[in-house]
Amino acid sequence: MKRFARSNIMVSLIAVLAMVLALGPGISKSEAASLTAIDSRGATASAGFALANSATPMPSTAGTNGLFVDGSFYSQAGANVHSYLLAQALSGLPIVMVGPGLDQLLTELGIKGREIQYEVIRGVKVPVPIEATALRILPQRLPDGSLVPAIDQVMGDANHPDSKLVPTVSAWITETSSITQASAPLSASLAATMGISSVSAADAPYWAITATYQLDTGDLYSPHGRFGTNTIIWRLENDNDPNHDYRSVEVIQDINSGRYLYGSTWNNSMMRVWCDLTAYQSDALLLKWGPTTTGGSSTTGVTIGLNDVSLSWSYSTTDVTVKDKSVLGSQHFEIQHNISRNSSCGKNSYEAEPGFTFRVNEGTASFMVWKQAQWAKYQIAGFWSLYDSAQFPVYCYQV
């Protein structure tokens, strides 16, 4: 995947901070802190970004690299401002927004955002205020020539030293200053966020999301805990292989302890996911998967897909041991995350994102992905009581 080139433009802190102070009433303290921190390390002014806020509701964007929007202002603005900003987004102008107007903008664009009210810091869910959220909209040309808005979203506490909000938005601003309108290919992470395919040329192969399957146990396992998953299916388009199709699967798993949710003494212990590909697709061939077995590492990386068209991401494994139980010859994929029960991950929440790629004969693919969670309660003398959830099947049919 092509990565955006970073700009070497120097930041004009005085001009940027002056704009932040001019944002006017209506902006919350947390959002003001977010904007100040982002601008101090970003470069909205010197990177050529126009600023839309209560002082300058509809700035001229001629010759600019993008538009930086005060989301608090947008959520309270009238229809004329909304129409203006929607037109800017759909015309191909890159936009970065910070604040509580994100969901409203997504709805008006006809796109459903990720319903995330927390960020994961060192493997633990940290609740954040709605103001401390950011959105990037980039133009994307699909193979048929149509122009669609592609979305990347991040949420976090700008004042937390380990938060990803400030460095992510700073990187967006710097990267976007080098993007040509309506022609920029997307990174794998951006494509993964909203399912817009990453295309570098009309006939180049790319991964496109064909289906997502979500599962949440809710309070079914109270007082032990809660377990949720989101299974994302990718199909390789323009694969130039008349005999085979290729699929990639990302499984986002999230476990919450009973101690964290219900005040009980049950901690997180384990999550696992597995798939016997040939059980439903006899011609399936497991090609790549991740992560591999780890121990003592703070992060782990996953790279799936094919060599020239890959999908990559990483996630925290602090206080977690990954067990790779996959068997290549049997076309069996299985990853288990063993969580240190007395750690912060064990007592609170943890999220993992394993994945795999496989090949089938030309035509649609069907397969079953299984998920399971486990919680543990300390008894005496080092003994723990274990409680396993049901084994949840997700049947991915003709994807």
C-alpha positions, -999 to +999 in steps of 0.1 A: +000+000+000+012+035-008+019+057+022+014+094+021+045+115+020+050+138+050+054+175+045+084+194+056+065+226+063+074+244+095+046+251+120+037+287+128+026+283+164+017+319+170-008+320+141-022+286+149-028+293+186-044+327+177-069+308+156-076+284+185-082+313+208-106+328+183-128+298+182-153+317+203-180+306+228-197+273+226-166+252+225-161+230+255-129+230+276-120+194+266-124+203+229-104+235+233-076+214+249-078+190+220-076+217+194-048+235+211-027+203+215-034+192+180-025+225+165+006+228+186+020+196+171+001+196+138+003+224+113-032+235+103-021+270+092+013+263+076+000+231+060-025+252+041-057+244+059-086+268+060-104+269+094-142+267+097-155+279+131-179+304+146-156+333+136-151+321+100-181+298+093-176+295+055-140+303+047-126+304+012-110+271+003-094+282-030-058+271-032-060+253+002-049+218+010-079+210+033-105+223+058-101+221+096-136+222+112-147+230+147-172+202+153-189+220+182-196+249+158-209+225+131-233+208+155-250+242+162-247+258+128-275+264+104-285+246+072-265+270+050-232+260+068-241+223+067-248+225+029-215+244+024-194+218+043-212+188+027-205+203-007-168+207+002-166+171+013-183+157-018-162+179-041-130+162-030-116+187-005-099+168+024-116+177+057-105+172+093-131+178+120-127+177+158-157+178+181-193+166+187-205+173+152-190+141+137-220+118+139-242+145+124-219+150+095-216+112+089-254+109+089-257+137+064-231+121+042-251+088+044-223+070+062-227+052+095-197+060+118-181+036+143-200+037+176-169+040+198-171+059+231-136+049+244-101+044+232-077+016+241-046+028+260-021+001+269-048-025+264-074-008+286-106+009+275-104+046+286-137+065+283-133+099+266-156+129+262-175+132+229-157+165+222-124+147+220-131+130+187-118+136+152-128+127+117-109+128+084-127+128+051-106+121+020-117+120-017-115+085-033-120+075-069-134+041-074-126+020-105-158+032-122-146+068-119-171+078-092-160+100-063-169+089-028-159+103+007-137+079+026-137+082+064-112+077+091-122+083+127-102+085+160-113+092+196-092+100+226-082+123+254-058+149+240-043+154+275-034+118+281+003+112+272-005+078+256-035+088+237-035+084+199-058+114+192-032+142+190-005+124+170-030+108+147-047+141+138-014+159+135-003+132+110-035+136+091-029+173+086+007+169+076-001+140+052-031+157+037-011+187+027+006+166+001-025+150-013-039+159-048-076+164-046-098+135-057-068+113-066-053+100-034-051+063-028-060+052+007-039+035+033-050+001+044-060+014+079-082+041+064-098+017+040-105-007+069-122+020+089-152+025+066-148-002+040-138+020+011-115+000-012-079+012-015-072+018-052-040+031-068-052+025-104-084+015-122-071-020-130-050-027-099-060-053-074-075-040-041-093-053-010-130-044-007-152-052+023-181-075+014-197-082+048-195-076+085-209-097+113-213-083+148-219-102+180-224-088+216-233-109+245-247-080+265-255-090+300-260-126+292-229-136+312-234-112+342-217-112+367-188-129+348-183-103+320-192-093+285-179-104+251-182-088+217-168-094+182-169-078+148-160-101+118-150-082+087-148-100+053-126-086+026-126-097-011-098-092-035-110-073-065-092-073-099-072-104-087-063-113-124-068-150-115-095-166-135-095-198-114-095-186-078-110-160-055-093-146-024-107-136+009-093-119+040-109-119+075-103-095+103-118-105+137-121-077+163-126-093+197-135-073+228-137-087+264-149-069+295-145-082+330-173-087+355-152-067+380-152-037+355-189-039+345-207-054+375-184-049+405-180-087+408-147-106+414-145-121+379-115-111+357-108-116+321-088-148+313-089-157+276-103-151+241-099-174+212-111-175+176-109-204+151-120-215+116-118-249+099-119-236+063-125-270+046-156-278+068-177-256+045-154-249+016-136-281+006-113-263-019-102-236+006-064-230+011-051-211+041-025-186+029-016-162+057-026-153+092-016-134+123-004-127+148+020-154+157+028-166+192+042-139+214+051-134+250+064-103+269+057-079+239+038-047+243+024-048+208+019-074+180+014-069+143-008-086+118-001-087+080-025-107+058-035-105+022-010-111-007+025-099-010+017-071-034-017-062-019-015-066+019-036-055+049-017-046+080-025-034+115-012-037+151-026-038+186-015-040+222-005-072+238+007-058+271+000-084+299-012-108+271+003-139+256-007-148+220-009-185+212-009-193+175-026-227+171-031-226+134-023-257+113-014-249+077-018-284+062-052-288+078-064-253+067-071-246+103-068-211+117-068-205+155-055-177+177-058-176+214-051-146+237-043-155+273-048-125+295-029-120+328-058-122+352-044-098+378-033-072+353-051-041+342-063-060+311-076-088+333-095-065+356-108-041+330-111-046+292-090-059+263-094-058+225-076-080+200-076-081+162-064-114+147-069-121+110-063-146+081-063-148+043-074-178+022-080-189-014-110-207-029-120-218-064-137-191-085-171-182-071-185-172-037-170-183-004-188-197+026-172-206+060-178-206+098-158-185+123-160-195+159-154-173+190-152-179+227-143-160+259-133-171+294-134-153+328-116-164+360-122-158+397-095-162+423-103-187+451-075-196+476-038-207+474-034-198+438-065-216+425-089-200+401-124-208+391-129-206+353-161-198+334-163-203+297-188-186+274-206-206+248-188-212+215-204-187+192-205-195+155-206-168+128-216-183+094-202-162+066-224-173+037-215-165+001-193-135+008 
